[in-house]
Amino acid sequence: MSYAIEVGRVTASIVDRRGQRFEAAVFLHTVSPHLFAAETVADRLNDPEIEFLPCEIEGRTELLRLAAICYVELAETAPEVERSDEVGAVHTRVRLELCCGETLEGELIYEAPAFTDRVSDLLNDRPPRFVLLASNGRTLFVRRDAIDRVRL
């Protein structure tokens, strides 16, 4: 028996920890299990119950282990970036050196209580699994464990 679940798709470039880049359509729930809105890429990547990312690559459905992903890149601005000022998110300019050999630059965007808003607080705390980086109109979700060095 098969159970159909209504899903949407978001096109993304995914870079794995070996530095291989591929285009994928990431499947997202049309209604988030935690909110009464469409699930976002950040929701899916940071859901503690998700270990594999369902997506379509070259016309085939595949499941990618989240621990094998270095970062996910969207060509457009994600909803989290658009509403970051509304929620008082911290914006810190950074340069990230990643385990896949790439270097990314942009604004690290995150919510943090007062006095714990340093980048080190974000990276040393457990959640989230993927951090948000805005760079030249693109949105990147970088796996925290893939970051080798941060330059402020």
N, C-alpha and C positions, 0 to 999 in steps of 0.2 A: 504494500500500500504506500502511496506517495502523498505527502501533504504539501500543497502549494502555499508558499508564503509570498505575499506581494513585496517586491523589491524594486528599488530604483538603482540607477547606475551613475557613477561619477568617474570620468576619465582621469587617469593619473599616470605619471611616470614613477616607476619603482626602481630603486637602486638597492641591490642586495649587498651583503657584507663583503663579497668578492669584487664589488665595483661594477657588476653587470647591470645595465639599465634596460628596462623593457616597459612597453606601454600596456596598461591594463584597464579594464572597466571594473571598478570596485563595486560590489553589491552592497547596498545599504537598505535597511528596513524603511518603508515609507512612514512608519510611525516608530519612534524610538521606544524601546522597552522601559526607559526610565523617565521620559518626558512625553508630553502630548504634542510632539512635533516630529518632523522627519529626522531620522538618524543622520549624524554628520560623520565625516571621515574620522575626526577626533574621537567621537563617541565610540566608534567601532574599534579603533586602534588602542584606546585606553580602557576598554571594558575588561575588568579583571577576569571575567569568565571566558574570554575569547583567547585562544592560542593560535588559531589559524585564520587567515584572512581569505574569505571567498571572493574570487574575481574571475574575470574572463581574459585570457591571454591568447592571442592568435586564434580566436574562435572557439577555444576550449575552456571549459570551467576547470579552474585549478584552486587549490587551497595552499596558501603560502604561510609558512611558519613565521609568526611575527618576530621571533628572535633572530631570524635570518635576514630581516629587512634592515637596511641602514637608514633609508629615509623614503618618504612618499612625497611626491611633488605634484601640486595642482597648478595649472596654468592661470587660474583665476584666484581671486581673493576669497578665502573661506569665510563662512559666517562668523567664526570665532574672531577673526581679525576685524571684521566689520563692526562687531559689537564690543570690541575690547575697550574702547573709551567709555562706553556706557556703564561698564562694570568696574571701571577704575583699574584696569590691568596695568601692570608694569611693562614698560618698553625699554629694553636695554640693547644697545648696539653691540654685537659680538661677531667674532670670527671663530667658526667651529672647525677643528681638524678631526676628521672621522676615520674610523678603522678601515674603511674601504679605500682610503687614500685621497679622498676628495676634501676640499676646503670650501665651506659655505660662509657667506657673510650676510648679515641682515639684522633685523630687530627681533630679539627673543621676546615673546609676549606671553605673560603669565599673570595669574591672579595670586596675590599673596597678602596675608595680614601684615599690618604695620610692624616694623622691626624684624620681619623675617622675609624681606623682599629682595635679598641679595641673590645673585645668580647661584652662588654656592648653596644657599638654602634650597633653591629649587632642585638642583642636581643631586644634593645629598639626601633629600627627602625621598621616600619611596615612590608615591604616585607623582606625576603621571609617567607612564611607560614611554610615551612619545611627547616631545616638547614642540611648541609652535614657533616657527621662524618665518617672518615676512621678509621678502627680498625682491625688490623691483617688480612689484605687482604679482608675484608668485607667492604661493603658500607652501611651506614645507613642514612636514611632520617628521622630526628627527628622533630616532630611537635613542633614548638617553644613554643606554649601554653601548651605543656605537660612537659616542663622543669620546675622543682621546684627549683633546686639549681645547680649552676655551680661552680666547684672547679678548679682553674687554677693551 
